[in-house]
Amino acid sequence: MRQVTLNKTLPMRVLVLDTDQNAIQTTEYRITYSMTTEINPEAADPYLDACKAQNKSYAKVNMFVEQVLDHSFLVQIGNPDIKVIEKYNNNIIVLPDLNEMTFIAALHCKLNSITEKNTMVETISLADTDQQITYTYNVDKFDDDTWVELPVHCDWLPEFSHWNTSWWFRYDVSTFDGMSTDKEEHEMWQLAKDEEEVDQMNKEALDYIDAEFDKMFEDTKKYDGQIVDLKQFKMAKEAKTKDWKPKLV
């Protein structure tokens, strides 16, 4: 099976809301990921199809890291201070705990949830630039229990969950989950979510990337190759004429 793999490194800063230390700690990372796209031999144009999938996935992952994750608050679920930081424009990442392996597993899962179906993010590395420590999460084969560090949804949010799927499995740019305190509050929240089209808003950036790349590939013109007459080219060069040039295709 033919594959195309790329690697990318991006800076990322998170603000860790640590209740135990009663402090907001800033951590600067260098996040590196490897992305592999499989070439489907049954596609009408296998290489064009793979190119399109990898370009879309690359743009989505970079957008997610640079515009969503960077400068996010990192918070453990149940932290009462979430209500305090909600007033800020920073994104909020909610996790079961603040362990680095939980964080990197959630990121690995999320990136694979927003890429194209034949594209995989196999490896993620988080390099803590202050501590000079690098955490690496690698998956060779994807199974139902791939991300064992992450809780199943019914344990993570057992009742009145705002979504039926944990954020790391959702095809959107959200990084949080929540639950209502009772049935009445839950019904009101679901009604507001539908009226405000929250799910669509969370996917808007990804849909925009899809639309832009679809348009770009549709507008790409295919040119037939042109045979260059080497004798004519040599004569033109010697005569230093500017009337003829070999056409680059």
N, C-alpha and C positions, 0 to 999 in steps of 0.2 A: 504493500500500500504506500502510495506517495504522500508525503506530507511537507508542509512549509512551516517553519518555526521562526519566530522572531523573539527578541528580548528587549525589554524597555525598563529604564530606571527613572523614577520621578521622586521629587522631594515631597514630603508630607509631614505636616505638624498637627499634633492633636493635643487637646487640653483635657487632662485626666482629672475628673472630679472625684477626689479621694476622700471619702467621709472619715475613714479611720485616721488619716493624718490631718483632717480638717484643712485641706489645702487643694488648690488647683495647680497641678504639676504640668508643665509644658514638656512634651517629648517630641524631638525632631527625628524623623525617620527618613531613610532612603528606601523606597519600596521598588523592588525589581520583580518583574513577572516574565515568565516565558509563555508564549502563546503558539499553539500548533493548530493548523488547519488541515484537515484531511481532504484530499482531492477525490471527488466522486467520479469514477470513470463512466458512470451511467448518465451523467448530466449532459445536456446538449452541447455545452462548451465547458468541459471540466475545469480548465485553468482559469477561465474568466469567472466561473462560478466561485472557485476557491479564492480568487483575488478579491471579489466583491465581498465575500463572507469575512475575510481577514481584515479588509479595510474597515468594514462596519464595526467589527468587534474591537479592533484597535482604537477607533475613534470613541466608542462607547466606554471602554475601560479607562482611557486617558481622561475623558470628560468626567467620569465618576470620581477618579482620584483627585484631579485638579480642582474641580468645581464643587464637589460634594464633600469628600473626605477631608481635604486640606482645611486645617483650622477648625475641625469639629470638636465638640465636647464629647468625651468618652465617659459614659455613666453606667453604673450598675443598676439593673432594674430594681425598683423599690426605693431608690434614693429620693428622699423628700425634696432635695434641692433642685430636682428637675424643674419644678414649678418656678423656681427663681431664675434659672437660666433660659427658660422658654421665651423671655422677652427679648433676648438677643437674636441677631440674625444668623448666628453660627448654626451649622447643622448639628444635630445631636445623634450620637451613636449609642444605642442602648444594648447592653450585653448581660448575660446571666452572671458574669463575674468579670473582673478586670485582669485576669490572667492573660499573659501574652499569647499563649497557645489558643485560648478561646478567641481572642481578637483576630489572630491570623487565620484561624480556621473559618471564622465568619466571613472574612474578606475573600478568602479563596472560594468559598461557596457562592458568595454574592457575585463575584466576577464571572464565574461560570454560569450564573443564572441570567446574566445580561448579554452574553456573547451569542453568536449564531450557533445553531445546533451542531454543525460540523466543525466547530472551533472550540478548543479547550485551553483553559489556563491551567497548565500542569504544575507549575512551581511559582510560589511567591516567597520572596525574602524581605524581611523587615530589618533594616540595619539601624540600630539606635546610635545616632552619631555622637551622643554625649557619653554613653556607657561603653561605646565601641563593642557592642554585642550584636550579632546577627542571628535572627530566627528564620528558619527556612521550613516551608510546608510544601511537600511534594506528593503528588498523587499519580501513580502510573496507570491505575485502572479504576474507573469510576463504577461504584456499586451503590446500592441503596443505603448502606451504612458507611459510606465514605467519610463523612465528617462526624466521627464518633465523639468529638469534643463538644459538639453542640447538642443541646437537649431536644427531644422530640416536642412537637408543638403542644401537645396536651399537658406535658410537664412544665413547659416554659410559660404558657399562659393557659391555665386549666379551665377558666370559666369567663364568659362574657368577653372573649377576645375581640379586638377590633378587626382583625383579619383572620382568615382561616389558614393562612400559611405564614410561617415565620419570615421576617424581612430578608434573611439571607437566601431564601428560596424564591423570592418574588422577582418578577421581571419589571422592575422599576428602580428609581434612584433613592427610595426610602431606606433608612437605617435604624428604624425604631419600630417597636410594637407597643401595644397598650391594651388595657382591658378596663371595662366599666365596673363600677362597684355593685350594681344590681341590674336586674332585667330592664327596668324602666329607663335607666341611664343608657343602657346598651342600645335599646331601641331608638332612643333619641339621637344617639351618636351615629348609628347606621343610617338614619334618615338624613341627617346633616351631611354625612359622607356622600350619599347618593345625590343629594341636591347640589352639592358643591363640586361634584365629579372629582373627588379626591383621587380615586384610582387612575383616572385619565391624566390628571395633573402630574401624578408621580411618574407616568410613563412618557410625558410630553417630550422631554429631552431626547429620549431614546427613539421615539417615533420621528422626531425631526432629523436625526442622523440617518435613519432608514430612508426617509424621503429624499434627503439631499444626495445620498449616494445612489439611490435608484435613478434619480434625475441625471446625475453625472454619467452613469454608465449607459443610460439611454441616449444621451447626447453625444457619446463618443462615436466618432466616425471611423469606419474601417476603410483604409485605402489599399488598393491593389499595389503590389510591389512593382517597381520599375527597373528594367534591365538597363544598366549603365554601359554604354559603348566605350570601352577603355581607349580605343584608338581615337575616337572623337574627343574624349576627355583630354588625352595627351596633346592633341593638336590645339585644342582650345587653350590649354595651359601654356603651351609654348608661344602661342600668339597673344597671350595675355588678354584675351577677349573677355568681356563681362556679360556677353549676351546669353551665355549658356552656363548652367550649373547643374551638376548631378543632384537630383531631387532626393532628399533624405526622407525615408519612409519608416 
